[in-house]
Amino acid sequence: MRIDKLLANVGYGSRKEVKSLLKSGAVSVNEQVVKDAKAHVHPDVDHVTVHNEPVVYREFIYLMMNKPQGLISATEDNFQETVIDILEPEDAAMEPFPVGRLDKDTEGLLLITNDGQLAHQLLSPKKHVPKTYFAVINSEVTESDIEEFSKGVTLDDGYHTKPGELKILKSGLTSDIELTIMEGKFHQVKRMFEAVGKRVVYLKRISMGSLKLDEGLELGEYRELTDEELEALRSGQ
């Protein structure tokens, strides 16, 4: 890997800033000063320092975000703020991306990583990774809705969904529910409720596979996954 890319990836600034750092003589590889931005290093083998402080290189980053409303699930957008825009510069420098999408007005669990293999594993339709949502519905949700969802419902475009597990937490003029689905069609939760004549007024994802939203995270906050969380995701537990 080029030394300028390595330093940029671990948060020492833009490529331009890293080049200035190199020219200043602050960077050493195996105790030899390196000034050439194109010089190649082996991150796992070579000892790289900046101002005599060792550089710790990580190939992958795994972040759990409690996504707030108003952000779009994308890496960049010319007009709207994305979930990547609110990351710390050293995290954004790792070039992560959101795994799947949450609508702009949907809150909750969002996994952000640069590990394409794990992302593919979690998003592949063949893997049937369950996703659970908490929602507030604008009317009474009944046992008949549970029955309909358990068979799958037909969306506005004619697509018949796979079965969903609907739980009623509170039923009345408005209802609180949890819904677990195995798919990720566009606006799927909202469209499933529209299929039974109801409307979602608030939506929050609370889990994806084994990964559960850390309730200690405020909206817009994020943290790195623990080793246990990451291992459970990888193994599909």
N, C-alpha and C positions, 0 to 999 in steps of 0.2 A: 504494500500500500504506500502511496506517496505520503511523505511526511506532512505536507500542507493539508491533505485531506484528513489524516489522522488527527492533527491538532484542531482542525475546524470541527470535526465530529465530536471531540470531547470538550468543546466549549471555549477554545482559546480565541474565538472571534471569527470573522469572515475570512475568506481566502486572502483578501487584500491585507487584513490586519495580521494574519498569520505570516505572510511574506515579510512584513515589517519586523515582526518578532524574530524571524529567522535571520534577517539581515543584521539585526542588532547583536547577534552572537549569543542569544539567550538559550538556544536549543542545542542539546547534546544528544548523540546516540552512541551508546557504549563508551561514554566519557570523551567522545570526539565531537567538537563543535561542528554543527551542520548548518550551512547557510542556503543551500540549494533547495528550493521548494519542490523540485522534481525528484529529489533523492528518495529512494525506496527503503522502507523499513519492514521488519516482520514484527507486528505488534505483540505476538505471543512469546517472542524470543529476545528481541532487542530491548535494551534498557534505555528508555527515552526520558530526558529530563528537560524542564523549562525553569530557568533560574535555580538550578540544582534541586528542584522538586520533581519527584518521579511522576510520570504521566501514566495514569491507569486507563487502559483502553478497554471498552466493552463493545462487542459487535452488535448486541441487541439491547433494546430497551422495552420494558413492559409497564404500562401505566394504566391505572384504573381512575377514570374521571367520573365525577357526579355532574353530568352535563346539565347546564342551565338552559332555559328557554332562550331563544334569540340567536343561538349559534347554529351554523350548519355543519353537518358531519362531512367535511371535505378537507383536503390538505391546503387548498388555496382557492380564492374566489376574488374576482375583480370588484365586486360590489358589496358583499356581505362578510361579516366576521365569521371565521371558522374556529373549530375546536383547537386547531393547531396554533392559531394566533394568540391564545391565552397561555400557552406553555412557556416555561422559563427558557431563555435562549439556549442554554446548554442541552436541554431536552429536545427542543425544536431542531437543533443542529444535527441530531441523530437521524433526521428525516423520517419520523414515524408517520403513521396514517391510522385513521379510525378503522376498526374491524367492523364492517357493516355500517348501517346508517340509523341514526335516530332523527326523526323529523325536527324541523326548526323549533316547533312548539312543544316537543317532547323532552322530558327531563330523564335523568337517571344514569344507569350504568353504561359506560362506554369504555371499551378496551382500545387503547392506542399503543401501537407497536411498530417496529420495522422488521418484524419476523414474518416474512411472507408465507413460510411453510405453516406456521401456527394459524395464521389468519385463514389460509385456505382450508385447513382442517376444521376450523370452527364454522366457516361459511358454506362448506360443501353440502348440497342438499342430501347427498348420500349418507352423511354422518348423523343426520337427525338431531342436531344439538338443540335442546329445549331452551326457550327464552320465556321468562315470566315477567308480566307487566302488572302494575297496579293502575287501576283506572277509576275515574268517577264518571258515572253515566247519568244522562239527563232525565231518566225515568226509572220506573221499577223494573229490576231484573228478576226474573222468575225461574222456577224449576224447568219450565218448558224451554227457556233459553239455554240452560245447562244441557238439556237433552239435545237441542238442535246443534249446539256447538260440538257435542261429543260425536256427532255424525259428520261434522264438517258443514259449512254453509256455502251457498253460491254467491259469489261477489258480483258487482255491477258489470263486470266484463265477461261473465259467464264461467269464470274459473271456480271450481269447487275445491275448497280448502281441505287440507288434512284435518282430522279431528283435533279439537282444542279442549283443554281441561279448564272449565270455568268454575270459579268458587265465588259465592256471594258472601261478602264480609258484612255488608249492611244494605238492606233493601227498603226503599220508600220512595218519596218524591224524587230523590236522587239516590243512586245506589253506588256503593263501593265494592269493587270486585278485584279478583286476581285472575289473570288468564295466562295459561301456558300453551305456547304454540311451537311447532317444530319447523316452521317456515319463516321466510322474511320477505313476503311480497310487499310491494309499495303500499304504504298506509294500511297494512293488513288489519291491525286491531280495529282501527276506526271503521274500515269497510266491512269487517265482520259484524260489528254492531249495527251498522247501517242496513245490513242484509236482514236484520230482525227488527227493523223499524226504530232503532235507538241511536243516540248520539254520544260519543265520547267528549267530555268537556275538560278532562285533565288526564294526562297519560305519563307514566313513569316506568322505565324498565328497572326491575329490581334484581334480575339474575340472568346469566347466560352460561349454559352448561353448569359446571360446578362453581363458577365465580359469582359471588353474591355482593351486591353493592354495600360498601362500608358506610353504615349509617352515620359514622363520625365525620364523613366528608361533607362539608357545606357545598352548596351549589357553586360550580365553577372551580372547586378544589380537586386535586388529584394526588395520587401517591403511587409509588412503585409497588408492583405485586410482591407478595412474600414468596419465598422459595416453595412453600407448601401450596399456595394458590396456583403458582405456575406449573408445578409438577402435576397437580390434579387436572388442570386444563389440558396439559399435554397428553396425559394418559386417558383422558376422556372419562374420568371418574365423576 
